[in-house]
Amino acid sequence: MGGGAAFFAWQHLATAPERAPVLPDGCRDVLVLRPAGATPRVVLTEFDLRPRIAELAAGTLIEGFRLRPGAGVSPQVLAAIARDAAQGEGDGAAEILGNALSDPEGEDADVSAAIRVLAGPGESLASVARGLGVSPRSLQRRLRDRHLPPPDHWRLLGRARRAAGRLFGADPLAEIAAECGFADQAHMTREFVRWFGTSPERLRRNTALLDLACQPALGNWTGEQISTR
């Protein structure tokens, strides 16, 4: 995606049984799951297309690494992280990922650039494809060949996340809807329910969920952060 770190590191400890919300953010996470008294396991999440709930047992520690929007890692990298986790070597997962993602552009530079631009304001499939010098169908095929969601996923999710970021202020919802490219406030509400499972009004009042919706990911990726959520 150009600039910023290759991943965003975070940790979470479930001190009691939890039902944790997970919102679409355009990113995969590498998770090192450490259940209390059990062997650690490593998973690569899929791209979320709608809100969901993750069930966590008490005592579960999650060491998470959110990858750049659209990025993934190979099974070999996941296996290396799993071996490191089993040996209890601490910071090995971050080092392994850092080495594997040292060239974040590589042969997928055009796809990474397309995702970044699609998530920005005022773009369409046609305009992004034209900027990359390819046809809309070719861009759709490039994403599909890399097992990525289609262009509209990135465009619509990016718009919703951009609007969610405006909820921290006091701007009227109708104004946010207009400035973020929705047809009207009712259109924005439908899209918020789709992506965040709630209306803009309720999301604005639910500060914990709003923080989750605005964490670094599609549309506001910067990297270089560590979160203990």
FIPA-532130 format. One record per residue (C-alpha): residue in one letter; x, y, z. Coordinates in steps of 0.02 Angstrom, whole numbers, plus 50000, padded with zeros to 5 digits. Layout:
BEGIN
AXYZ/...
% end
This chain:
BEGIN
M500005000050000/G501505011450006/G502155018350171/G501825013050349/A502194996650432/A501804979550361/F500674975050507/F499794982350658/A500144972650819/W498844970750955/Q498494960051108/H496934955351203/L496674945051361/A494934938051397/T494854938651586/A493104931051580/P492104922251444/E491794934951305/R490744937551151/A491844950051061/P491194959750909/V492194958650749/L491864971550612/P492374971150429/D493974981250406/G494734975150243/C496134966050332/R496654948650379/D497404945650551/V498704932750600/L498134926950772/V499204917650898/L497874910551013/R498484905251185/P497044897151282/A497374894851467/G498234878051495/A498174873151311/T499374872551164/P499464888951065/R498754888750890/V498944900650744/V497584905850622/L497444917850476/T495734926050477/E494694928350320/F494024944850256/D492444948750352/L490974953350242/R489794957350386/P489884959650576/R490104943950681/I490404938550860/A491964929250917/E491754917851067/L493254918351185/A493534907051335/A494134914751498/G496014915851508/T496294916351319/L497704927751267/I497704933551086/E499274940351006/G498644948250846/F499484955150691/R498334964450572/L499034963950396/R498904978050270/P497214979350184/G497104965350057/A498714956850113/G498994938850166/V500394927050213/S500864909650154/P500514893250246/Q502394891650269/V502454908050366/L500994902650475/A501864886050510/A503444895150563/I502444906250681/A501584890850753/R503254882550786/D503894898250872/A502304899450978/A502454881351032/Q504244884351087/G503724899851186/E505004911151106/G504074927451135/D504324940450999/G504684927850861/A503004930250773/A503324948650744/E505064945050677/I504454931150563/L503084942150492/G504254956950474/N505444946450369/A504044938850265/L503254955750230/S504864965550204/D504344969150023/P502494973850043/E502304979149862/G503144965749756/E502134958849613/D500494964149694/A500904982749688/D499484986749567/V498204977149670/S498794985649830/A498675002649746/A496944998649678/I496304993849852/R497005009849926/V496195020749793/L494535011249792/A494365014949978/G494605033549949/P493275046749919/G492415048949752/E493135033849662/S492275020749555/L492835004449478/A492975013249310/S494025027749374/V495215016649472/A495445004649326/R495765019349210/G497075026249330/L497975009449329/G497875008049141/V496794992449140/S494984988349102/P493714986549243/R493524968149201/S495414965749211/L495474973849383/Q494034962849442/R494984947649379/R496604952749467/L495694953649633/R494794937249603/D496414928349553/R497154933349721/H495594927249813/L495144944949864/P493394952449879/P492784961949725/P493064980549695/D491404986049769/H491864978049936/W493354989749954/R492425004949888/L490875003149996/L491774997450154/G493025011750134/R491595024250121/A490735017250276/R492345017450378/R492695035250321/A490965040550380/A491185031250545/G492765041450578/R491715057250568/L490585051550710/F491855056850842/G491375074850806/A489705083550820/D489325085450634/P487505081750588/L487255064550513/A486465071550356/E488025082050327/I489175067050352/A488125056850232/A488225070250096/E490095073350117/C490515054650116/G489565051149956/F487955042950016/A486335047049925/D485565052850089/Q485565049150276/A484425034050255/H485665026650130/M487085029050255/T486055020750391/R485765005350281/E487625004050244/F488075005850428/V486894991750475/R487694981250338/W489494984250392/F489384988250578/G487744980250629/T487004996350696/S486425013650644/P487545029050642/E486605036250791/R486895020850897/L488695018850840/R489055036850891/R488425033051066/N489345016251080/T491115022751102/A491905005351120/L491144999350955/L491565015850870/D493375014050924/L493374996550849/A492635002950686/C493995016050673/Q495535005850713/P496925006450581/A496364996350430/L495585000050261/G495555018650226/N496615024150376/W498085012150376/T499645019350455/G500495004550539/E501795007650674/Q500515005450814/I500274993150955/S498544991151031/T497984981851188/R496144980051153/
% end
